[in-house]
Amino acid sequence: MHRIFTTPVSSVYPLYVTKVERKGRTKDELDEVVRWLTGFDDAELARHLSADTTFLDFFEAAQLNPNAPLITGSVCGVRVESVEDPLMQNIRRLDKLVDELAKGRPMAKILRA
């Protein structure tokens, strides 16, 4: 099992916030992207972050957006759509959405609207 699977989402989330804020985006926009991908509402997202939920449990509890397979491209040199492990693919999808947000991509395109 990969180490990231047992890593609490709350330990990575502040890094996501820092990354998007450094590029002029907001925590609210980040939360919108995470909610879009996972189907969580604000309360559920806050609960997972405060409970130190692991990535494994976080994505097991999620109701993935039906458009999640439209998230393609590379993250750290790895093509999201070619990742075979479903959990790792979802983690990479989240990373890709955070990257797109930080790069200033319009929200409508990030959310595959």
Beta strands, then each sheet from edge to edge (+ up, - down):
strand 1: 74-75
strand 2: 78-79
sheet 1: 1+ 2-
end
